[in-house]
């Protein structure tokens, strides 16, 4: 929890990524013979539908002789899933039908159903028997029928590993007689053999032979895999392709792939991940060469496509308690040629809560970052911000500046250290006071989640320590905070259970009045305990005025339940307490409960939460509605 934040929600950005994988698997014998908002189609005719010159509509049905496979085949069938979308022309429908048949056959092979037969008929005629120039009616939807006979389940028979794989145990790769004979299981086993050999530092390891024979008489599949391991070789010369605005030497250095170090596939994955996280490139691919260099090293190639260097955007959020917030920003991702970033942002909050523009919250900020400033694991940062805020506990004007360095300890762990200087004028129950505070922020973060904006597994943890000195009042104090959030999906398609706990303590200062109001602790709001106003949870005086605290604990639990591919429901419970002492007293625990809706978009889920305070303050709101982008935590 950041006490100096003046917005209910975290800053958000838009990211979109797509990965497509395809493979071809051969066995013998084979018998399987509008209106749009941010790019989201809401209603009406989609633009790409309007571009179709000869729309042909169809109505598809699917029959499967095994009820257990009906759903998975239906979900994977493009004909079944795309019925609301017309195809372009008669031949377009034929191509779609043939592609769908091949897709379903491949899926059945994955299920070890090598005797499967998939028959697709268009307008009553099998696709392979249609004329080269078919003609279908336009007055009604063209009938398309898909008939699937799944056939018997095959098991693994004889398994032979040859050449450099001959010393390996097939059972270690799931290849045992009578075991799973699915095509994907066989592909996964051969890929794992290659990965294990490459992990030994053998970059040229490859599958030289993969023979799979399905015997329909015995319902057995015999598999022969031959692997060439190749020699052990260290990393060699690193070449960069596609970098024009960005310095290629910087790209090579930031990848942290150093010639002479041992080759490992994880090193290449880590290099690609580091380059993508810069935000400077739209695509990144890191690969090893096909053969060794004359000196016995393996050449490494980095292929990048530069994205737009300049960007701008805007955001909006809403709460019935805290009003409307507007944000805007402009940025540059490659200021001087080495992926230096500059971002200028501004926000206005509490719109609708007051007609007096002087009572609104305003903020502006400039943030600069230079990756690789002191080596490939470091990033130098410099920030300046100015803000005018009006919370339930204080009115404040703040000028803040800081410089710092972050260090990538591992792929998941970061350390940070810096210097900060904050000037604050705060008007609260202690009067109208000015503060000049110098501090040394220190931090550690760890992130093992699978998605930055909508995680389904992993956890995030952070620790911050901030020794501070008040220049005007000669008062010293130290704040320490820690937080951990964890995510776990139940099954492959089940709900995501999410939980978070955060704690903080503040030690020092002759009295609470010696500590700037913006550095004291509060809780409440859309990113804390929902159902309460932003920073509305706090120790209070006899007149019910918030004082701010020296310690806090907040906790949240959610069940993120997917109703459709884009819509979800989220029941939640938030609990928090803020104490006047440096150790939480738990004498005043506040809780909020509610339910939210989520709508998935390419740039993160749109969030709408409704919460009620279970123990509200006198005169406090009876409920709160929060709208924004991104999960609550």
Secondary structure, DSSP 8 states (H G I E B T S, - for coil): --TT--SSS------------------BS-----EEETTEEEES--HHHHT-SSEE-EEEEEEES-HHHHHHHHHH-HHHHTTTS-EEHHHHHHHHHHHHHHHHHHHHHHTT-TT-EEEEEETTEEGGGS-TT----SSS-EEEEEEEE-----EEEEEEEEETTTTS-GGGGT--TTSB--HHHHHHHHHHHHHHHHHTT-TT-EEEEEEEEEETTTTEEEEEEEEE-----BEEEEEEES-SSS-HHHHHHHHT--TTSB--HHHHHHHHHHHHHTS-EEEEEEEEEEEE-TTS-EEEEEEEEE--SEEEEEEEEEETTTEEEEEEEEEES-SSSS--EEEEEEEEEEETTBS-GGGSEEEEEEEEEEETTTSTTEEEEEEEEEEEEE-SS-EEEEEEEEEEEEEESSSSEEEEEEEEEEEEEEEETTEEEEEEEEEEEEEEEEE--S-SSS-SEEEEEEEEEEEEEETTTTEEEEEEEEEEEEEEESTTTS-EEEEEEEEEEEEE-SSGGGS-GGGSB-B-STTSSTTS-TT-BS-B-TT--B--BSEEEEEEEEEEEESSSSEEEEEEEEEEEEESSSS---SS-EEEEEEEEEE--TTS-EEEEEEEESS--TT--S-EEEEEES---
